[in-house]
């Protein structure tokens, strides 16, 4: 199978940081495009770093990609408002998806979140569910949603919600052995999510698929 070109947004985040190195090391991809606001100061012969304005993206910004990996995500606290949060977690992923599809991409892989539900009364979960649905309507040949529970790993920025999640995860761990349905709420290493994305992208199974956190633990 011919080598492909990957495009990743959110490469500076927890999952994205693991994923970009896996993509650069993979023989499956001959080029790796990153869309970033500012330089990452990362050098690699396969890396094509594109400094972009996410509010004014063009088809040229995403040209050449076969597979789109979206690891974008923030918190309302970091974004400053629900509107700013929605722009990062909904508007940008959908816009990149539209433009990349027009430019020839055929596969989209999205990091969402456990509990994503477009009908949820919780703003965060509702937005995650809505972005899943919106990208699903674009028409990618292969589309996979990854719904991790609390992400484990060292972030550059402190996130209170995830720190609380880690405490709850520790308390729930014994119960997950006794009650299988609780396993999808168990915290997961961000590196495992990145490995799952790379593995699933390699399979490129047609259609739309959702992988909950317990399924991602296998990777």
C-alpha positions in Angstrom: 0.0 0.0 0.0 1.3 3.4 -0.9 2.4 5.8 1.8 0.0 8.5 2.7 0.0 12.1 4.1 -1.4 12.7 7.5 -2.8 16.0 8.7 -3.0 16.7 12.5 -4.7 19.5 14.4 -4.2 19.8 18.1 -0.6 18.4 17.9 0.5 20.4 21.0 -2.2 18.8 23.2 -1.7 15.7 25.3 -2.9 13.1 22.8 -1.7 15.1 19.8 1.8 15.3 21.2 2.1 11.5 21.4 0.4 11.1 18.1 2.6 13.4 16.1 5.7 11.4 17.1 4.0 8.2 16.3 3.0 9.5 12.8 6.6 10.7 12.1 7.9 7.3 13.0 5.3 5.4 11.0 6.2 3.9 7.7 2.6 4.3 6.7 3.0 8.1 6.3 5.5 9.8 4.0 4.4 13.3 5.1 2.9 14.7 8.3 1.2 18.1 8.1 0.5 20.1 11.3 -1.7 23.1 11.5 -0.6 25.4 14.3 -0.9 29.0 15.4 2.7 29.3 16.2 5.9 27.3 15.6 6.3 24.0 17.5 10.1 24.2 17.1 10.1 20.5 16.0 12.3 19.4 13.1 11.8 16.3 11.0 12.2 15.5 7.3 8.6 14.3 7.1 7.1 17.2 9.0 5.3 20.0 7.1 4.4 22.6 9.7 1.9 25.1 8.5 1.3 28.3 10.5 -2.4 29.2 10.0 -5.2 31.4 11.2 -7.9 29.0 12.3 -10.5 31.7 11.9 -9.6 32.1 8.2 -8.6 28.6 6.9 -8.4 27.9 3.2 -8.3 24.7 1.2 -4.6 25.4 0.5 -3.9 25.1 4.3 -5.0 21.5 4.3 -4.1 20.4 0.8 -2.3 17.1 0.3 -3.8 15.3 3.2 -5.3 11.8 3.0 -6.0 11.2 6.7 -7.2 13.9 9.1 -6.4 13.5 12.8 -8.2 15.9 15.1 -6.9 16.1 18.7 -8.2 19.7 19.3 -9.7 20.3 22.7 -9.8 22.9 25.4 -11.9 23.7 28.5 -14.3 26.5 29.1 -12.0 27.8 31.8 -9.0 28.0 29.4 -11.1 29.3 26.5 -12.7 32.0 28.7 -16.3 31.5 27.6 -18.7 28.9 26.1 -18.5 30.7 22.8 -14.7 30.5 22.7 -14.8 26.8 23.8 -17.3 25.9 21.0 -15.0 27.6 18.4 -12.1 25.3 19.4 -14.1 22.1 20.0 -16.7 22.4 17.2 -16.1 25.1 14.6 -12.4 24.4 13.9 -12.7 20.6 13.7 -15.7 20.9 11.3 -14.1 23.5 9.1 -10.9 21.6 8.8 -13.0 18.5 7.9 -14.9 20.3 5.2 -11.8 21.8 3.6 -9.7 18.7 3.8 -12.6 16.6 2.2 -12.8 19.1 -0.6 -9.0 18.8 -1.1 -9.1 15.0 -1.3 -8.9 13.6 2.2 -10.8 10.3 2.7 -10.5 9.5 6.4 -11.2 11.5 9.6 -10.2 10.4 13.1 -11.6 12.5 15.9 -10.8 12.6 19.6 -14.0 13.3 21.4 -14.9 12.4 25.0 -16.8 9.9 27.1 -20.3 10.9 27.6 -20.5 12.9 24.3 -24.2 13.4 23.5 -25.7 16.0 21.2 -28.9 16.0 23.3 -27.1 16.4 26.7 -28.0 19.1 29.1 -24.3 19.5 29.9 -22.7 22.0 27.5 -19.4 20.2 27.3 -21.0 16.8 26.5 -23.5 18.4 24.1 -20.8 20.2 22.2 -18.8 17.0 21.9 -21.8 15.1 20.6 -22.6 17.9 18.2 -19.2 17.9 16.6 -19.2 14.1 16.3 -22.5 14.4 14.4 -21.5 17.4 12.2 -18.3 15.7 11.0 -20.3 12.5 10.4 -22.5 14.4 8.0 -19.5 15.6 5.9 -19.3 12.3 4.0 -15.8 10.9 4.7 -15.3 7.4 3.4 -14.0 6.3 6.8 -14.8 8.2 10.0 -13.8 7.1 13.6 -14.7 8.8 16.9 -12.5 8.0 19.9 -14.2 8.7 23.3 -11.6 8.4 26.0 -12.4 8.8 29.7 -10.0 10.9 31.9 -6.8 11.3 30.0 -3.7 10.4 32.0 -0.3 11.9 31.2 1.7 15.0 31.9 0.1 18.2 30.5 1.9 21.5 30.0 -1.2 23.2 31.4 -3.1 22.3 34.6 -6.7 21.1 34.1 -8.8 21.0 37.3 -11.4 18.7 35.8 -8.8 16.1 34.8 -7.2 16.2 38.2 -10.6 15.6 39.8 -11.1 12.8 37.3 -7.9 11.1 38.3 -9.0 11.0 41.9 -12.4 9.5 40.9 -10.6 7.1 38.6 -8.5 5.9 41.6 -11.6 5.3 43.6 -13.4 3.5 40.8 -10.6 1.2 39.8 -11.5 -1.6 42.2 -15.1 -1.5 41.1 -14.2 -1.8 37.4 -13.0 -5.3 38.1 -16.4 -6.3 39.6 -18.7 -4.2 37.4 -17.7 -4.4 33.7 -19.9 -1.5 32.5 -17.8 0.8 34.6 -14.6 0.0 32.7 -15.3 2.6 30.1 -15.0 5.3 32.8 -11.5 4.2 33.9 -8.8 6.7 33.1 -6.7 6.0 30.1 -3.1 7.0 29.1 -3.0 9.5 26.3 -0.4 7.4 24.6 -2.9 4.6 24.3 -5.4 6.9 22.6 -2.7 8.0 20.1 -1.8 4.3 19.5 -5.4 3.5 18.9 -5.7 6.3 16.4 -2.7 5.2 14.4 -3.8 1.6 14.4 -7.4 2.3 13.3 -6.1 4.8 10.6 -4.0 2.0 9.2 -7.1 -0.3 8.9 -9.1 2.5 7.2 -12.4 0.6 7.5 -15.2 2.3 5.5 -18.2 3.7 7.4 -18.6 5.5 10.7 -17.3 4.0 14.0 -17.2 4.9 17.7 -14.7 3.5 20.1 -15.4 4.0 23.8 -12.6 4.3 26.3 -12.7 0.6 27.4 -12.1 -0.5 23.8 -9.2 2.0 23.6 -7.5 0.3 26.5 -6.5 -2.6 24.3 -4.0 -0.4 22.5 
